Amino acid sequence: MADTPLMKQYKEIKSNFEDSILFFRLGDFYEMFFEDAVKASRELGLTLTSRNKEKNVDIPLAGVPFHSADSYITKLVSKGYKVAICEQTEDPKMAKGIVKREVVKIITPGTVVDVEALDAKSNNYLMSILKIENKLGIAYIDITTGEFKVTEVEKDDDFVKLFNEINKIEPKEVLVTEDFYGEIKEKLDDFLQKNDSVVTFVNKVRDSAKYLMDYFEIVSLESYGIKDKKGIIGAAAMALDYAATMQVEHELTVEKIEFVNISNYAEINAITSRNLELLKNQREKTIYGSLLWVLDECKTSMGTRLLKRFINNPLLNVDKIRKRQEDVQYFIDNILIREDLREKLENIYDLERLLGKIIFGSENGKDLTALKKTIKSAVEIMKILGNTDFFKDIDANILFECYKIIDDSINEDAPFSVREGGIIKSGYNAELDEIRNIMNSGKDFLLDIEQREREATGIRNMKIKFNKVFGYFIEITKANLDMVPEHYIRKQTLSNSERYITPELKKYEDTIINSKAKIEDLEYHLFKEISGKLKEHRKILSELAERLAYIDVMVSFAVSAIENDYAKPEMNEEYSFEIEGGRHPVVEKLIGRTDYVSNDTVFTEKESFVVLTGPNMSGKSTYMKQIALISIMAQIGSFVPAKKANLSIIDKYLTRIGASDDILTGQSTFMVEMSEVSNILNNATEKSLIILDEVGRGTSTTDGVSIATAISMYIHDKIGAKTVFATHYHELTDLENKFAHIVNYRIEVDEKQGKVMFLRNIVKGGADKSYGIEVAKLAGLPKEILVESKKILKRLEQKKELIERTVDVHQLSLFGGNSELENDFQEFENESANDFENTESNQFYTEKLVQVEEEKESLLEIVNKIENYDVNNVTPMDAIKFLFELKQEIKKEN
């Protein structure tokens, strides 16, 4: 059966947007057909119906009202779908045949422009990546703010540097060529899944440099600092072209390209960001309990977004850090200015996104009113800071002009819709005022008609009403129908009344409706004209937004410093790194300043590697993290939780904390641990800070100690980075005596009358006990288990000592007996048997004692083999084979 003209039009349009759900405008609804209808019904909970059932053609159908479509579109996009918006491009009343329709925009996760649907405190980035030889060009754009940045990284093993940037930027949509996707598929898919992001395949833009120069109307890319950077140029063109293609009917908000030189910032990879909980906590993935939570005293969304970028990108330049510190100090010292600013900043709307909507063409009357209020507050802030350089080169006269444009024209209570009138003030436009007068007089005339008809008919409760279907009509109740004049024309019958019109009423209805349509059209035209005038000043408004965001962050740092008793850190370009009375900023805020035990930290060229020992729950991890957090806070310009600090610049923050399997890649805890440590060792420099927590615990104790020792030696000898290595392997404390720059520290423990208290003080020296049973007691384990644990611990320690003595004695007298040692073994067996009255425990330890005896014999056999092996008469290969056999024998015994 042949398609109807409408369905033929639909299929033709849909064929060009196969990868999108097509919202097809039909009157007051967006309709979806076929597979699109099925998907939308499933994802949005819409009723799925059918079209053309009477013709035995079952076409799935689902629809949403056009005025509430944004919320449905947002839901689909958040689930990773693209949505193509197909509008009626001509007035249905004027159409000859089928109404013309075309797709006016495509909304994807990276090109959402409905700012109400976005997180106000986060950017919504679209990212593109292009590989040219061994360089990776990266571009990322937030079309709601106009921010467009580019950078470049070297291609390295496993694309570590690339994914450092991806995890920092957190794009909602990633553009890549299909061939390059194959190289990064596993890691990119992992990121996409964890961040609810999508990947889109695109082609390179032909002559990318020309494309960019044409777009920005410039003759060279040199002014952007990317003239010879082919990867960046290609990636930038890909992102810009894609965004422009998605937003067919709108102008993009992008004004410039900003080149970000990543060598100006310290490196924080995704693992470190997660371990240190910089932007969100590890458990709920929310801001609560993160460094951002502590520092974010910002009053504007722009400020919070900038603060996030600061935390992700600590500065390496000491002068720039000191400039931020000076600005923070200014707001600390000037309390009246600080409090006045905080009050004014509360009245600042999201200027970046307001400006984006104006440039984009999606603004409404309330947006312009918000812009006016923002400009007013901004000018007041400029006056408060008149003696500073915060607003250098910002022309207040232009801001006043923008304010006046809005104040003269836009009603304070302007509606959200720009198509229904009520936006423009009376007195702004003479033609509009004249049409309004006609319409208002027409309304008065309707009231006059109503009064005259009541008197003429005697129907006192007669009313003139209006709806969109019938227009104006006279409603008369059933009780008064016998009084209706003959010239009344019946339009509708209801259960309790009848509706009529008269020739006179119809005439004035036409006048009023025509006037209303003229008013709506003229107001829309005037509104866009006003927006156009504001758009001419977008550069200064964009600069104003940047300055306000920066001031908001600096004031936020000042408030945090005052409320939390932070100190201004000194910054140096040497190796020295000293913190006096340091505290963990998050833990301190959670438990209270008075309950937190502060600690010192010192790194020098002489003592650069700390082996930290102490029981679980004693504060080792908190202490290590606080060192990194204090350093990061210092390098973003914040004051720090310490009595005082003199810190060297850290170029990379590298951490291995915690243990977990990587289910997605099928890697065990130990494999994940070793992969992360490998990344640290391959990327660390002398200027890096390395935090290692219990490395090696994912395997056997022997292997773990060996690996932990080798890692420590490598960092000490080959890298020289500032390092804190927390461990339960007390064997590592021996390294202090063998390596010049390794020093032992421990968590101080107070042990009195069998009770243990963790003092959380960091003192020099290594711990000699793990206090595991005491920790179990604090955790609330049943008393019976604790008693049994102590007995077991005592036996195991005695067993270890006896085996060690067995080996030592045998080395002194290989074939000689030792009656004292044999007596000790017998005493050990007797004590163990008497120690446990419980039958099952007794049986368990009987078995263990047999095992001890067997292990003793096995050790003697192995030592005997080694003693009798003639190393002078074997080849290297024979020796290796012998060692391998011994290793296999030991494994078998264990």
C-alpha positions in Angstrom: 0.0 0.0 0.0 1.3 3.5 -1.0 2.5 5.8 1.8 0.5 8.9 2.6 2.2 12.2 1.7 2.9 12.8 5.4 4.5 9.4 5.9 6.5 9.8 2.6 7.8 13.1 4.0 8.7 11.5 7.3 10.6 8.6 5.7 12.5 10.9 3.5 13.7 13.1 6.4 14.4 10.1 8.6 16.6 8.5 6.0 19.1 11.3 6.6 19.1 10.8 10.4 19.2 7.1 10.9 21.4 7.3 14.0 18.9 9.7 15.8 15.5 9.5 17.3 13.4 11.9 15.1 11.0 14.2 16.9 8.6 15.0 14.0 6.5 18.1 14.6 2.7 17.6 14.0 0.7 20.5 15.3 1.2 20.7 19.1 3.0 17.4 19.3 6.3 15.8 18.4 5.5 12.4 17.0 7.8 9.4 16.7 7.2 6.4 14.4 8.4 2.9 13.8 11.6 1.9 15.8 11.9 5.5 17.2 8.5 5.1 18.8 9.4 1.8 20.3 12.6 3.1 21.8 11.0 6.3 23.1 8.1 4.3 24.6 10.6 2.0 26.4 13.0 4.8 27.6 10.4 7.5 28.5 7.5 5.3 29.6 5.2 6.6 26.9 2.1 4.8 25.6 2.9 3.0 22.4 0.0 3.1 19.9 -0.4 2.6 16.2 -1.3 4.6 13.1 -3.4 3.6 10.1 -4.9 0.5 11.8 -8.0 0.9 9.8 -6.0 0.4 6.6 -4.3 -2.8 8.1 -1.0 -0.9 8.3 0.4 -1.1 11.8 2.8 1.8 12.3 4.1 2.2 15.9 3.5 5.7 17.2 4.4 7.6 20.3 4.3 11.4 21.0 5.0 14.2 23.5 3.5 17.7 23.7 5.9 20.2 22.1 5.7 22.6 25.1 7.1 19.9 27.4 9.4 18.2 24.9 12.7 19.5 26.5 12.4 17.2 29.6 11.8 14.1 27.3 14.7 15.1 25.0 17.0 15.5 28.0 16.1 12.0 29.3 16.9 10.4 26.0 20.1 12.3 25.6 21.2 11.4 29.1 20.7 7.7 28.1 23.1 8.2 25.2 20.7 8.8 22.3 20.9 11.5 19.7 17.6 13.4 19.1 16.9 15.2 15.8 14.3 17.9 16.0 12.1 18.3 12.9 10.0 21.5 12.8 7.3 22.8 10.6 9.0 25.5 8.6 5.9 27.2 7.2 2.5 28.3 8.6 0.1 25.4 8.2 -2.6 27.9 7.2 -0.5 29.1 4.3 0.7 25.7 3.2 -0.4 24.3 -0.2 -0.5 20.5 0.3 1.8 19.0 2.9 3.4 21.4 5.4 7.1 21.9 4.8 9.3 20.4 7.5 13.1 20.1 8.2 15.5 19.1 10.9 16.6 22.3 12.6 19.0 20.8 15.2 20.3 17.5 16.5 20.9 17.2 20.3 23.6 14.8 21.5 25.1 14.4 25.0 27.9 16.8 24.1 25.7 19.4 22.4 22.9 19.9 24.9 21.8 23.6 25.0 19.0 23.3 27.5 21.0 24.6 30.5 18.2 23.9 32.9 18.7 20.2 32.2 22.5 20.4 33.0 24.4 20.5 36.2 24.9 24.2 36.8 28.2 23.5 38.6 29.8 21.3 35.9 30.8 21.8 32.3 29.2 19.8 29.6 32.1 19.1 27.3 32.2 17.7 23.8 35.7 16.3 23.1 37.5 15.4 19.9 40.8 13.4 19.6 43.0 13.1 16.6 46.2 11.2 16.3 48.9 12.6 13.9 52.0 10.4 14.1 53.1 10.3 17.7 51.0 13.3 18.8 47.5 13.3 20.0 45.5 16.5 19.4 42.7 17.1 21.9 39.9 19.7 21.6 37.0 20.2 24.0 34.1 22.6 23.8 31.2 23.6 26.1 28.6 25.1 23.7 26.6 26.4 26.6 29.4 28.7 27.8 31.5 29.1 24.6 34.6 27.7 26.2 36.8 26.1 23.5 40.1 24.7 24.6 42.8 22.6 22.9 45.9 20.7 24.0 48.3 18.1 22.9 50.0 15.1 24.5 52.6 12.6 23.4 51.4 9.1 22.5 52.8 6.8 25.1 52.4 3.2 26.1 48.7 2.4 26.9 47.8 6.1 26.1 48.3 7.1 29.8 48.7 10.8 29.1 45.7 10.9 26.9 43.5 9.3 29.5 44.8 11.6 32.2 43.3 14.4 30.1 40.1 12.5 29.3 39.5 11.7 33.0 40.2 15.3 34.0 37.9 16.9 31.4 35.1 14.3 31.8 33.5 14.8 28.4 29.9 13.8 27.8 30.7 12.9 24.2 33.9 11.9 22.6 34.6 12.3 18.8 37.1 10.0 17.2 37.8 8.5 13.8 36.8 4.9 13.6 40.3 3.6 13.0 41.7 5.3 16.0 38.9 4.0 18.2 40.2 0.6 17.6 43.5 1.5 19.3 41.9 2.9 22.5 38.6 0.9 22.6 39.1 -1.0 25.8 40.1 2.0 27.9 37.7 4.4 26.3 34.8 2.1 26.7 35.7 1.7 30.4 35.6 5.5 30.8 32.4 5.9 28.9 30.6 3.3 31.0 31.8 4.8 34.3 30.8 8.4 33.3 27.6 7.8 31.3 29.3 9.2 28.2 29.1 8.2 24.5 31.5 7.9 21.6 30.7 9.2 18.1 32.7 8.3 15.0 33.5 11.3 12.7 35.8 11.9 9.7 38.6 14.4 9.6 37.7 17.8 8.3 39.3 18.5 4.9 41.8 21.4 5.2 41.2 21.9 8.9 43.4 25.0 9.2 41.4 26.8 6.5 38.1 25.7 8.2 39.2 27.2 11.5 40.5 30.4 9.9 37.2 30.9 8.0 35.1 30.3 11.1 37.0 32.8 13.2 37.6 35.2 10.3 41.4 35.3 10.8 44.3 34.9 8.4 46.5 32.8 10.7 46.3 30.4 13.6 49.5 31.8 15.1 47.6 34.1 17.4 46.1 31.0 19.1 49.5 29.4 19.4 48.6 26.3 17.3 49.9 27.2 13.9 52.1 24.1 13.4 50.2 21.7 15.7 48.5 19.5 13.1 46.8 17.2 15.7 45.3 20.1 17.6 44.1 21.8 14.4 42.5 18.7 13.1 40.8 17.9 16.5 39.6 21.5 16.8 38.0 21.4 13.3 36.4 18.1 14.1 34.7 19.4 17.3 33.6 22.7 15.8 32.3 21.2 12.6 30.3 18.5 14.5 28.8 21.1 16.9 27.8 23.4 14.1 26.3 20.5 12.2 24.2 19.4 15.2 22.9 23.0 15.8 21.7 23.7 12.2 19.6 26.8 13.0 21.7 28.4 15.7 25.0 30.3 15.8 27.6 28.7 18.0 28.8 30.6 21.1 32.5 30.0 20.4 34.6 33.2 20.1 38.2 31.9 20.3 40.5 28.9 20.7 42.4 28.7 24.0 45.6 26.6 23.9 46.3 24.8 27.2 49.9 23.9 27.6 49.7 20.9 30.0 53.4 21.4 30.8 52.3 24.4 32.9 50.3 22.2 35.3 51.0 19.3 37.7 49.8 15.9 36.6 47.0 14.3 38.5 45.8 11.1 36.9 42.4 9.5 37.4 43.7 7.0 40.0 45.2 9.8 42.1 42.1 12.0 41.8 39.9 9.1 43.0 42.3 8.0 45.8 42.6 11.6 47.1 38.9 12.2 46.6 39.5 15.5 45.0 36.1 16.2 43.4 33.9 13.4 44.7 34.0 10.8 47.5 34.8 7.2 46.6 31.6 5.6 48.1 28.6 7.6 46.8 30.5 9.5 44.1 29.1 12.8 45.4 30.9 16.1 46.3 30.4 15.4 50.1 33.6 14.5 51.8 35.8 15.6 48.9 38.4 18.4 48.7 36.0 20.3 46.5 33.4 20.1 49.3 35.9 21.7 51.7 37.0 24.5 49.4 33.8 25.4 47.6 32.5 28.5 49.3 31.6 29.9 45.9 28.4 31.9 45.4 28.2 31.4 41.7 28.0 28.4 39.4 30.8 29.9 37.3 33.0 30.0 40.4 32.5 26.4 41.2 33.2 25.3 37.7 36.5 27.3 37.7 37.4 25.9 41.1 37.1 22.4 39.7 39.5 23.3 36.9 41.9 24.7 39.4 41.9 21.5 41.5 42.4 19.4 38.4 45.3 21.6 37.3 47.7 22.7 40.1 50.1 25.3 38.9 53.9 24.7 38.4 54.8 28.4 38.1 55.7 29.8 41.5 55.0 33.4 40.5 51.5 32.5 39.3 50.9 30.7 42.6 52.1 33.7 44.6 49.8 36.0 42.6 46.8 33.9 43.6 48.0 33.9 47.2 48.2 37.7 47.1 44.6 37.9 45.9 43.5 35.5 48.7 45.4 37.5 51.3 43.7 40.7 50.1 40.2 39.3 50.8 41.4 37.9 54.1 42.7 41.2 55.2 39.7 43.3 54.0 36.8 41.8 55.9 34.2 44.5 54.9 35.1 44.2 51.3 35.0 40.4 51.5 31.5 40.3 53.1 30.1 42.9 50.8 31.4 40.9 47.8 29.8 37.7 49.0 26.5 39.5 49.3 26.8 40.9 45.8 28.0 37.6 44.3 24.8 35.9 45.4 23.0 38.2 42.9 25.2 37.1 40.0 23.5 34.6 37.7 25.4 32.2 35.5 26.7 34.8 33.1 28.6 32.3 31.0 25.5 30.3 30.2 23.2 33.3 29.9 25.6 34.8 27.3 25.7 31.4 25.6 21.9 31.3 25.3 21.8 34.8 23.8 24.5 34.0 21.2 22.8 30.7 20.6 19.4 32.2 20.1 17.6 30.2 22.8 17.2 33.1 25.3 13.9 34.2 26.8 12.7 37.3 28.6 13.6 36.0 32.0 17.2 35.4 30.8 17.5 39.0 29.8 16.1 40.1 33.1 18.7 37.9 34.9 21.4 39.4 32.7 20.3 42.9 33.7 20.5 42.0 37.4 23.9 40.4 36.9 25.3 43.5 35.2 23.9 45.7 38.0 25.6 43.6 40.7 28.8 43.3 38.6 29.1 47.1 38.4 28.6 47.3 42.1 31.4 44.8 42.6 33.6 46.8 40.3 33.0 49.9 42.5 33.9 47.9 45.6 37.2 46.8 44.0 37.8 50.1 42.3 41.4 50.4 43.7 42.5 47.0 42.4 43.3 45.4 39.1 40.6 42.7 39.2 38.6 44.5 36.5 41.4 46.1 34.5 40.3 46.9 30.9 36.6 46.2 31.6 34.7 49.3 30.3 31.9 50.0 32.8 30.2 52.3 30.2 29.6 49.4 27.9 28.1 47.4 30.8 25.8 50.3 31.6 24.8 50.5 28.0 23.9 46.8 28.1 22.0 47.3 31.3 20.0 50.2 29.8 19.1 48.2 26.6 17.4 45.7 28.8 15.9 48.1 31.4 14.3 50.2 28.7 12.6 47.3 26.9 12.0 44.1 28.9 9.3 43.7 31.5 10.5 42.6 34.9 7.9 39.8 35.0 8.5 38.7 31.4 7.2 35.1 30.7 9.4 32.2 29.7 7.8 32.0 26.2 9.0 34.5 23.6 6.1 33.7 21.3 3.1 34.7 23.4 3.8 38.4 24.1 4.1 40.1 27.4 7.8 40.7 27.1 8.2 44.2 25.8 7.5 47.2 28.1 4.9 49.8 27.1 6.4 53.0 25.7 9.3 51.2 24.1 7.8 50.9 20.6 5.0 53.1 19.2 3.6 50.6 16.8 3.3 48.0 19.5 1.6 50.5 21.8 -0.9 51.3 19.1 -1.9 47.7 18.5 -2.2 47.0 22.2 -4.6 50.0 22.5 -6.7 48.5 19.7 -6.7 45.1 21.5 -7.5 46.6 24.9 -10.4 48.7 23.5 -11.6 45.5 21.8 -11.8 43.8 25.1 -13.7 46.7 26.6 -16.1 46.4 23.7 -16.7 42.7 24.5 -17.7 43.7 28.0 -20.1 46.2 26.5 -21.6 43.6 24.2 -22.1 41.3 27.2 -23.9 43.9 29.2 -26.1 45.0 26.2 -27.1 41.3 25.4 -28.0 40.7 29.1 -30.3 43.7 29.1 -31.8 42.8 25.6 -32.5 39.2 26.4 -33.2 39.4 30.2 -30.6 36.6 30.7 -28.7 37.9 33.8 -26.2 35.1 34.1 -25.1 35.3 30.4 -21.3 35.3 29.9 -19.0 35.8 27.0 -16.2 33.3 27.1 -13.2 32.2 25.0 -11.3 29.0 24.1 -8.8 28.2 21.3 -11.3 25.9 19.5 -14.3 28.2 19.1 -12.9 31.6 19.9 -15.3 34.0 21.6 -18.9 32.7 22.3 -22.0 33.4 24.5 -22.8 30.7 27.0 -26.4 30.3 28.1 -27.6 27.7 30.7 -30.4 25.2 29.8 -32.8 27.0 32.1 -32.7 30.1 29.9 -32.8 28.6 26.4 -36.3 29.7 25.8 -35.1 33.4 26.0 -32.4 33.0 23.3 -33.0 35.4 20.3 -33.4 34.0 16.8 -30.3 35.8 15.4 -28.0 33.8 17.8 -26.0 31.1 16.0 -25.6 27.8 17.9 -21.9 26.6 17.9 -21.9 23.8 20.6 -24.2 21.9 22.9 -23.1 20.9 26.4 -24.9 18.9 29.1 -25.9 22.0 31.1 -25.6 24.8 28.5 -25.5 26.0 24.9 -22.9 28.1 23.2 -23.7 30.8 20.6 -22.1 33.5 18.5 -23.5 36.6 16.9 -22.2 38.5 13.7 -21.2 41.4 16.0 -19.2 39.1 18.3 -17.5 37.4 15.4 -16.4 40.8 13.9 -14.7 41.9 17.1 -13.2 38.5 17.7 -11.4 38.8 14.4 -10.1 42.3 15.4 -8.9 41.0 18.8 -7.3 37.8 17.5 -5.6 39.6 14.6 -4.3 42.2 17.1 -3.0 39.5 19.4 -1.2 37.8 16.6 0.3 41.1 15.4 1.4 41.9 19.0 3.1 38.4 19.4 4.9 38.7 16.1 6.1 42.3 16.7 7.2 41.5 20.3 9.2 38.5 19.1 10.9 40.7 16.4 11.7 43.4 18.9 13.0 40.8 21.4 15.4 39.4 18.9 16.5 42.9 17.9 17.3 43.6 21.6 19.2 40.4 21.9 21.2 41.3 18.8 22.3 44.5 20.4 23.5 42.6 23.4 25.3 40.1 21.3 27.5 42.9 19.9 29.0 43.2 23.4 29.6 39.5 23.9 33.4 39.8 24.2 33.3 42.2 27.1 30.5 40.2 28.8 32.5 37.0 28.4 35.5 38.7 29.9 33.4 40.0 32.8 32.2 36.4 33.4 35.8 35.2 33.7 36.7 37.9 36.1 33.7 37.3 38.3 34.3 33.6 38.4 38.0 34.2 39.4 37.0 36.7 42.2 34.4 34.2 43.5 37.1 31.5 43.8 39.6 33.8 45.5 37.0 34.9 48.0 36.1 31.3 48.5 39.7 30.5 49.3 39.8 33.4 51.8 36.6 32.2 53.6 38.0 28.6 53.8 41.3 29.9 55.2 39.6 32.0 57.9 37.0 29.4 58.9 39.4 26.5 59.0 42.5 28.3 60.3 44.7 27.7 57.2 48.1 29.1 56.8 49.7 30.8 53.7 52.3 28.3 52.4 55.7 29.5 51.3 56.7 28.1 47.9 60.2 27.3 46.8 61.9 25.9 43.7 64.3 23.7 45.6 63.8 20.1 46.9 62.9 21.1 50.5 59.3 20.3 51.5 58.3 21.0 55.1 54.9 21.0 56.8 54.5 21.9 60.4 51.3 20.8 62.1 49.6 19.5 59.0 46.0 18.3 59.0 43.8 16.5 56.5 41.4 19.1 55.3 38.4 16.8 54.8 38.8 14.6 57.9 39.3 17.7 60.0 36.1 19.2 58.7 34.2 16.0 59.4 35.4 15.4 62.9 36.1 18.9 64.1 39.3 20.9 64.5 39.8 20.2 68.2 39.7 16.4 67.8 42.2 16.3 64.9 45.9 15.3 65.7 48.2 17.3 63.5 51.6 16.0 62.2 54.7 17.3 60.7 56.2 16.3 57.4 59.8 16.9 56.2 61.4 15.9 52.9 64.9 16.8 52.2 67.5 15.6 49.7 69.0 13.6 52.6 65.7 12.1 53.7 63.4 11.8 50.7 61.9 8.3 51.2 59.7 7.6 54.3 58.8 4.0 55.3 55.7 4.4 57.4 54.7 1.6 59.7 51.9 1.2 62.2 48.6 -0.7 62.8 45.5 -0.5 60.8 43.1 2.3 61.8 45.9 4.3 63.3 45.9 7.0 60.6 48.6 6.0 58.1 46.4 6.5 55.0 45.0 9.8 56.3 48.5 11.1 57.0 49.8 10.2 53.5 46.8 11.7 51.8 47.0 14.9 53.8 50.6 15.5 52.5 49.3 15.3 48.9 46.2 17.4 49.6 48.2 20.1 51.3 50.6 20.3 48.3 47.7 20.4 45.8 45.9 23.1 47.8 49.1 25.2 47.8 49.7 24.9 44.1 46.2 26.0 43.2 46.7 29.2 45.3 44.8 28.2 48.4 46.0 28.4 51.9 46.6 25.1 53.7 45.7 23.2 56.9 48.9 23.6 58.8 50.7 25.9 61.3 53.1 26.7 58.5 54.5 25.2 55.4 57.4 25.7 53.0 56.8 23.6 49.9 58.7 22.7 46.8 56.8 22.4 43.5 55.4 18.9 42.8 55.1 18.0 39.1 53.2 14.7 39.4 51.0 13.3 42.1 51.2 9.5 41.9 49.3 7.2 44.3 48.7 3.5 44.9 46.1 3.2 47.7 43.6 0.5 48.4 43.0 -2.8 46.7 40.3 -3.9 44.3 39.8 -6.2 41.3 39.1 -4.7 37.9 36.1 -6.8 36.9 35.8 -5.1 33.5 39.2 -6.2 32.3 39.4 -9.4 34.3 42.4 -8.3 36.3 43.0 -9.5 39.9 43.7 -7.2 42.8 47.4 -7.9 42.5 47.5 -7.4 38.8 45.8 -4.0 39.2 48.2 -3.1 41.9 51.3 -4.0 39.8 49.9 -2.1 36.8 49.4 1.0 38.8 52.9 0.8 40.4 54.4 0.2 36.9 52.7 3.4 35.7 54.1 5.3 38.7 57.7 4.0 38.2 57.6 4.8 34.5 56.3 8.3 34.9 57.7 9.7 38.2 60.5 12.2 38.3 62.6 13.7 41.1 60.0 16.4 41.5 57.1 14.0 41.9 55.3 12.9 45.1 54.7 9.2 45.4 52.2 7.7 47.9 52.3 3.9 48.2 49.9 2.1 50.7 50.5 -1.6 51.4 52.0 -2.4 48.0 52.6 -6.2 47.7 49.8 -7.4 49.9 47.9 -8.9 47.0 50.3 -11.9 46.8 52.1 -14.1 49.3 54.1 -12.5 52.1 57.5 -13.6 50.7 56.7 -12.3 47.2 55.1 -9.1 48.7 58.2 -8.3 50.8 60.5 -8.9 47.9 58.5 -6.7 45.5 58.0 -3.9 48.1 61.8 -3.9 48.8 62.7 -3.9 45.1 60.2 -1.0 44.4 61.7 1.0 47.3 65.2 0.4 46.0 64.3 1.5 42.5 62.6 4.7 43.6 65.5 5.5 45.9 68.3 4.8 43.3 66.7 5.7 40.0 64.0 8.3 40.6 64.6 10.2 43.9 61.0 11.3 44.2 59.5 12.3 47.5 57.9 9.1 48.7 55.8 7.8 51.5 55.5 4.0 51.6 53.1 2.7 54.3 53.5 -1.0 55.0 52.9 -3.9 57.3 56.1 -5.5 56.2 58.4 -4.7 59.1 61.2 -6.1 57.0 61.2 -2.8 55.1 62.3 -0.9 58.1 65.7 -2.5 57.6 66.2 -0.4 54.5 66.9 2.6 56.6 70.3 1.1 57.5 71.1 0.2 54.0 70.0 3.2 51.9 71.1 6.8 52.5 67.8 8.6 51.9 65.3 6.2 53.5 64.0 7.0 56.9 61.6 5.1 59.2 58.5 6.7 60.7 55.7 5.1 62.7 52.3 5.8 64.2 52.8 6.2 68.0 51.0 3.7 70.1 50.4 3.9 73.9 50.2 0.4 75.4 49.4 0.2 79.1 48.1 -2.7 81.2 47.1 -4.7 78.1 45.2 -1.8 76.6 46.3 -0.1 73.4 45.6 3.5 72.3 46.5 4.8 68.9 47.8 8.3 69.4 48.0 9.2 65.7 51.3 11.0 66.2 53.9 10.4 63.5 57.3 9.8 65.1 60.7 8.5 63.9 61.4 4.8 64.0 59.8 1.6 62.8 56.9 -0.2 64.4 57.6 -3.6 65.9 54.0 -4.9 66.3 51.0 -4.7 64.0 48.3 -4.7 66.8 45.9 -6.5 64.6 44.0 -8.1 67.5 43.7 -4.7 69.2 42.2 -3.3 66.0 39.8 -6.2 65.8 38.8 -5.3 69.4 38.1 -1.7 68.4 36.0 -3.0 65.5 33.8 -4.9 67.9 34.7 -8.5 67.3 33.3 -11.0 69.9 35.5 -11.5 73.0 35.7 -15.2 72.4 37.3 -14.7 69.0 39.8 -12.2 70.5 40.9 -14.6 73.2 41.4 -17.4 70.7 43.3 -15.0 68.4 45.8 -14.2 71.1 46.4 -17.9 71.8 46.9 -18.6 68.1 49.2 -15.6 67.7 51.4 -16.8 70.6 51.7 -20.3 69.2 52.5 -19.0 65.7 55.2 -16.6 67.0 56.8 -19.5 68.9 56.7 -21.7 65.9 58.4 -19.1 63.8 61.1 -18.6 66.3 61.8 -22.4 66.7 62.0 -22.9 62.9 64.5 -20.0 62.6 66.6 -21.5 65.4 66.5 -24.9 63.8 68.0 -23.5 60.6 70.6 -21.4 62.5 71.7 -24.4 64.6 71.8 -26.7 61.6 74.1 -24.3 59.8 76.5 -24.4 62.7 76.4 -28.2 63.1 74.8 -29.8 60.1 74.9 -33.4 61.4 75.0 -32.7 65.2 72.0 -32.9 67.5 71.0 -30.2 69.8 69.3 -31.4 73.0 68.3 -27.9 74.1 66.5 -27.2 70.9 64.7 -30.6 71.0 63.6 -29.9 74.6 62.2 -26.5 73.5 60.1 -28.3 70.8 58.8 -30.7 73.4 57.9 -27.9 75.7 56.2 -26.1 72.8 54.1 -29.2 72.1 53.1 -29.6 75.8 52.2 -26.0 76.3 50.1 -25.9 73.1 48.2 -29.0 74.2 47.5 -27.6 77.7 46.6 -24.2 76.4 43.4 -25.3 74.6 40.7 -27.1 76.6 38.3 -27.0 73.7 38.5 -30.4 71.9 38.3 -29.0 68.4 41.0 -26.4 69.2 43.2 -29.1 70.7 42.8 -31.2 67.6 43.5 -28.2 65.4 46.8 -27.5 67.2 47.8 -31.1 67.3 47.6 -31.0 63.5 49.6 -27.7 63.5 52.3 -29.2 65.7 52.7 -32.2 63.3 53.0 -29.6 60.5 55.7 -27.8 62.5 57.7 -31.0 62.8 57.3 -31.7 59.1 58.4 -28.2 58.2 61.4 -28.6 60.4 62.4 -31.8 58.7 61.8 -30.3 55.2 64.0 -27.3 56.1 66.8 -29.5 57.2 66.6 -31.5 54.0 66.8 -28.3 51.8 69.7 -26.9 53.8 71.5 -30.3 53.5 71.1 -30.2 49.7 72.5 -26.7 49.5 75.5 -27.6 51.7 76.4 -30.6 49.5 75.9 -28.9 46.1 79.3 -28.4 44.4 79.0 -25.0 42.8 82.6 -25.1 41.5 81.9 -28.0 39.1 78.6 -27.1 37.4 77.7 -24.8 34.5 75.6 -21.7 35.0 72.6 -23.5 33.3 73.0 -26.4 35.8 73.0 -23.9 38.7 69.8 -22.2 37.4 68.2 -25.6 37.0 69.2 -26.6 40.6 67.7 -23.3 41.9 64.5 -23.9 40.0 64.1 -27.4 41.4 64.7 -26.0 45.0 62.1 -23.4 44.4 59.6 -26.0 43.2 60.3 -28.1 46.2 59.7 -25.2 48.6 56.5 -24.4 46.9 55.4 -28.0 47.2 56.2 -28.0 50.9 54.3 -24.8 51.5 
